[in-house]
Structures are given as structure tokens and as C-alpha cells.
Amino acid sequence: MPELPQPTETDIRRWCGEKSFARGQRYFKEARILNPRRQGTTLKARCLGSQPQPYYVEITLDLNTKGISSGDCSCPIGAGGYCKHAAALLLAWRHNPQAFLQIEALESALKGRSQAELIALICRMIKRHPDLETLLELPIVGSAAAQSPLDTDVIRRQVDNVFQGIGYDWGASYGAAAELEELLEIGQDYAQRKDWRSAMTVYQIVAEKILAAYGMFEDEGELADVVNLCVSGMGECLEAASDPVQREAILRSLFDIYCWDVDYGGIGIGDEVPFIIVEQSSIEETQQVARWVQQALQAVPGDDSFSASFQRRVYGGFLLDLGQDRLDDEAFLRICRETDRWDDLVDRLLALGRVEEAVEVTQQVSDYKLISLANILVTHGQAGLAETLVRERAQSSRDDRLPSWLKQRALERGDLEQALALTEGLFWKSPSLAGYQELRELAGSLGQWGELRSAVLARLADAGQYGLLTAIHLEEGQVAQALETLAQIRRPSWHWGGESLRLQVARAAEEEYPQEAIRLYVPMAEKLIAARGRGNYAEATTYLVRVRSLYHRLGEPVAWQTLIRGIRESNPRLRALKDELNKAGL
């Protein structure tokens, strides 16, 4: 066998990530890698993890780059081989390559066995893993037995077996998806042999079964990806099929998948369907699909609920795609009106010069939709009209996006006075440090900041906004004022960071106001100690280290000794606290 590269720990860390590397290092030291083997350029092993059954992990090395090529693991996050189990395997190869048994390539090893030996081997495998017996009924594409029509019941049973054993634990869908992808390989084998009917059968059954069971299991996207693989496979079958009946069956299957996703709320299953159908269908076929879409639209509730509007918009977009250049303007506009396609409607009306109709539509939409229509008006050279419409709506709306849009338009026009007025209005709706900074920048460019700043700070003080005032003083480097406003906060200011705000002030005060910094650090440390837990003790210790430094700088070592002795004597049974204090030299 060729000499394999040995990736460095830096290479392994880069491949797996810092967290997986650290955990994998622990697994390696705990000897969790079992039965390590080398097969060609691939390293294989089992790894003891958090489950009773070890995970199967493998990594392929690259002879050319002397690095890591690919990997995989049967754990829930093992796709790609970036997990802690893969890190442990690589570390085992790095530090103990002689432990890896060299084994022959699987196909070569099997070819060297007699028929009787292969039968005995398969029987032994099934005895160890009884579920494998169900694989015996699967067709071997290209064999004599596979020349007969594909038995659809076999594929259905295989999918049912996968879902019966999926379980409900997190990550279970990953293993199910891997098994289902193995079934899709049968469909791909049929496709390579131009048996499109059998290939389509596999894709259709797998997709239908997954969608029928979807929602019963926690899917992180793996099962959805399998359905999309089926869709791609169906697209290939459609492109190759010539029989009209077979083509219509494929189109219907694709459309049903698309409808399922629309009804489910749009989770990305079958997104490729419209493109496949439009690109690969004849005029007669697109007209047939358009009739299906119209039927689906009739089943959508006629109310203004979000789900109904979403379904109308999606189906409407599909109709427009199917019509493309064959729809005249009135038919296009009619579809847009019937399916809530307001962007497309306004865009086409403006392109036709029918501005009044576009304005009428824009005035009727929701605040949320108004912004996108206003942008379309701007694109068509109707910026002034767009601003008028948004300004009128903003007078009665609570949607902050409207004045924000007007502010951005004012900035683009160079109208800083209007931009400042809008920014100030937005600031007082929801005071924030970012809003204050934006006010300062705009007012400063107009030479109005000095007067405006005094008014803003006074109004914030009158409103009791001491958390924001403290953040502002810190940002502007006014530590004394930050200490004053912090002291006026009567309850935890969670909006401004709570304890973190006190910590920021304490750090800022260390240089000029060390006594004030100490008065802030000590209660925070005592609060953490009272909360218990090693993590809290460690954080409290960092504050006490700073307190010690400040007391020594002030020439008050006795005060420090009194403080730390009091903390130790008040908590005599907290061994973890004492350990953290000892480690810090306190």
C-alpha cells in the first residue's frame, strides 16, 4: 500500500474545528477508537461516544496534497467528518499508526471469495445485523433478475422499514436520510441504464413516503434534501421521456411535491419544480400544468390570512412563469390582482405608463408591503410620488420602517435637515445608543450638535433613562458622568446590559476613579459568589484580582487583606471558591 500522509495536529484542528479537536483529543487519550483499519487511502474505525453503540467513522487522506480529503461519521453531526470522533481517529493515526490494520479493498476482497463463501459471509452478516435481510429483496440493477418490471411494493417496504426504525431522538433523521439516499442510488442505476420508468418509480415512491410521514419526526433538513434529490431525478426522467402518458405522470408527481410544500408553508422542498417544468415542457404541457395551478388556487381560502395570501402569491408566480412571454398585459395584470402579486402588478402598470392605477394599488397595500412598492416607484423614476405616498402613510402608521425609508431617501438627496428631523423622531420612538450616535453625526455635519446634545441629555434624564445615559457617557469618555448616572439606576437595567454596564463603568473608572471602581467590583464579585458554581467563582476571582491591583496602587494593602480575609471567612465551606482564589494567588 502507498505510504499515507500523517496530518499534524494543526492540520487536524483546522479540519475539525477547535471544539471538535479538543473533544476528539480527550476521546483519543481515553482510547475510545476501536478496531482502527487502513483500507487504501482511507482510515476506518469505530469510536465510543455518548450512545451505547459505537459510531462508525472514516477519513480519506490525499496522497497529492498530503492532507485530509474527506470524511464521514455515523453520529448526528458527522456528515463530512468534522466531528470529535473524526478528530480522535486522525489523532490515533497521527500518534499510533502501527495500530491500524491494513485491509484489502472491499470489492477485491469479495471477488476473491467463492459463491459458497459469499453466501456464508452474507448469512453471518445478517445474523449479526438482522435488519440487513430486507436488502435481499432489492433489485441488483443490471442482473438477470432486474430485467423484469420493478416491483414497487419492494421499494415501499424498504422506505417503511426506514421510518419504522427512525426513532424520535435528535439527529435520527440523519441516519434515515442516509438509508433513503442508498435507495435513490437504485434509481440512479436505472437512470444510467436509460430505464427511466423504473428510475421514476423509485424517485416517486421515496418522495411520496417521506412527505406522507413528514412532521412526525424532527428533521434538520436531511429528509427535505432527499426529496429534492428525488425532484432532480424526476427532472432527468422528464427530459429523457418521450411517451406523453409517462411525461404527464412525471409532471403530476413534480407538481404534487410542489403543492405539498406550498401547503406546508414553504420550507424549500421542490423549489426546483417550476424551473424544471417551464424548461422541459411543451406548450400543451405548460397549459395542462397551468390548469392544475388554477385548481390549486380555487382550493385556497379567500381570506386575507398570511397563509392564504402566501399560497396565492406562490401559485400566482408559478402561473406567470408558465405563461412567460405568451401572456398579454391584461392577462398578466389579472393574475397579479387575483394572487396578491403586488410587486409584479405595480411594476407592469408603471412599465405601461398607467401611473394612477399603480398609485391606487400602492395606497391599498399594508404598511409592510408599501416599502417594496415605493422602491419600485423609485426605480421607474417616480421617487417624488413614492415619498409622498410613504409620508402620508407614516402620519398614521406605527411602522418605524416608513420614516426610516424616508430618512434614507433624504440622505440620498442630500437633504440633511429632513434626515435629521426624521432621525430625531425615530430616536425618541425607541431611544438607543446607535440612534444617539446617528443623531450626533447628522447634527454635527450641520453644526447643530452642541445645542441638540444638551436637549437630548436633559430629556433622557427627565424620562429616567439613566441606563442609556450611562452608555452614552461611557461612549463619549465621560467617566465621572457615567458614575453619576449609574448610581441613579434604581433597578437592574437589563435593556442596557444590567451587570455588564456596571462592569464597563468599573473598568473605565479604574484609571481616574479607583475607589469608585472598587465599590463597583466588590458587590459584583460577592453576588457571583452567592450564586454558587465554579464558573461564577472564576468570574468573581477576575474582579477581585482587579480590586487587589487597585488597592495596591492606592497604597492600601491592609484594606485589601481585610476584604479578601472577610470573603474567605464568610465562605469556609466553598472548596471550589477557595480553589479559584488559590489559583489566582488571592
Secondary structure, 3 states (H helix, E strand, C coil): CCCCCCCCHHHHHHHHCHHHHHHHHHHHHCCCEEEEEEECCEEEEEECCCCCCCEEEEEEEECCCCEEEEEEECCCCCCCCCCHHHHHHHHHHHHCHHHCEECCCHHHHHHCCCHHHHHHHHHHHHHHCHHHHHHHHCCCCCCHHHHCCCCHHHHHHHHHHHHHCCCCCCCHHHHHHHHHHHHHHHHHHHHHCCCHHHHHHHHHHHHHHHHHHCCCCCCCCHHHHHHHHHHHHHHHHHHHCCCHHHHHHHHHHHHHHHHHHHHHCCCCCCCCHHHHHHHHCCHHHHHHHHHHHHHHHHCCCCCCCHHHHHHHHHHHHHHHHHHHHHCCHHHHHHHHHHCCCHHHHHHHHHHCCCHHHHHHHHHHCCHHHHHHHHHHHHHCCCHHHHHHHHHHHHCCCCCCHHHHHHHHHHHHHCCHHHHHHHHHHHHHHCCCHHHHHHHHHHHHHCCCHHHHHHHHHHHHHHCCCHHHHHHHHHHCCCHHHHHHHHHCCCCCCHHHCCHHHHHHHHHHHCCCCHHHHHHHHHHHHHHHHHHCCHHHHHHHHHHHHHHHHHHHHCCCHHHHHHHHHHHHHHCCCCHHHHHHHHHCCC
